[in-house]
């Protein structure tokens, strides 16, 4: 069965085919289809660019030296993309509890360095080495985790110019 509006397309002249589309010949359902297609194209474009927009540099962190806490208590691990998050607590010189958040590479970059989803668990007490935020806020980029038994997990290849404070 031929749709009712098929004659509109079949009766077109060659100049109609190669000229600007005649919007008057488009039915409401076809117009909605075109609008929906345009909307979907925009959504697709933005969904593909999201990972690029999510990535950022390290300008806000002091990458020339490392901060270390010998007794950091892990409170939470987020094993997610685009970056894993490690949260831990430490006591400062006054005995006040500080809550820190460190950014780590995505799971796909940690796995080849022997990290797993269960490498760190809430309650683990470890030594954390990281590049701290320049503005003094409790954020940083993880470099190494050292366990009480001496096992070390590296998030990135060691840099020879990094010094632990």
C-alpha positions, 0 to 999 in steps of 0.5 A, spaced: 500 500 500 502 506 498 502 512 503 497 517 502 502 523 501 506 519 496 504 522 490 507 529 493 514 525 492 512 522 485 509 528 482 516 532 483 519 535 477 527 534 476 528 542 479 525 540 485 529 534 487 536 538 486 533 545 489 532 547 496 527 542 499 520 544 499 518 544 506 510 545 504 511 538 501 513 535 508 508 532 512 508 533 520 510 526 521 516 527 516 518 534 519 518 531 526 523 526 524 527 531 521 527 535 527 528 529 532 534 527 527 537 534 528 536 533 536 539 526 536 545 529 532 547 534 537 546 529 542 551 524 539 556 530 538 556 532 545 556 525 548 562 524 544 566 530 546 564 529 553 571 525 555 575 530 552 572 536 556 572 531 562 580 531 561 584 536 565 591 538 566 595 538 573 597 546 573 593 546 580 598 541 583 605 541 585 608 536 581 615 538 583 615 535 590 611 530 593 607 530 600 607 523 604 602 521 610 605 515 613 599 513 617 593 515 612 586 511 613 582 509 607 575 511 607 573 510 600 575 508 593 571 510 587 573 505 581 571 509 576 572 513 569 575 518 567 579 518 574 579 513 580 578 517 587 581 515 593 579 518 600 583 518 606 583 521 613 589 523 617 591 527 623 594 533 623 600 536 628 594 538 632 591 532 632 585 534 628 582 529 623 583 532 615 579 529 610 583 528 603 581 526 596 586 524 591 585 523 584 588 517 580 588 514 573 582 510 570 582 503 572 585 501 565 591 505 567 592 502 574 590 495 572 597 494 568 600 496 575 597 491 579 592 495 582 585 492 582 578 494 585 580 491 592 587 493 592 585 498 597 579 497 602 576 502 607 580 502 614 586 500 611 592 504 614 597 505 608 603 511 606 600 515 601 605 519 596 602 524 592 602 531 589 598 536 593 594 542 590 598 548 590 592 552 593 593 548 600 586 544 599 586 537 601 586 534 594 592 531 590 594 526 585 596 519 587 603 517 586 604 511 590 601 507 596 606 503 600 602 498 605 605 496 612 608 489 609 612 494 604 608 492 598 608 498 593 602 500 588 604 505 583 599 510 579 604 512 574 611 511 573 616 514 578 619 520 576 627 521 578 626 529 580 620 527 585 622 528 592 618 526 598 617 531 603 
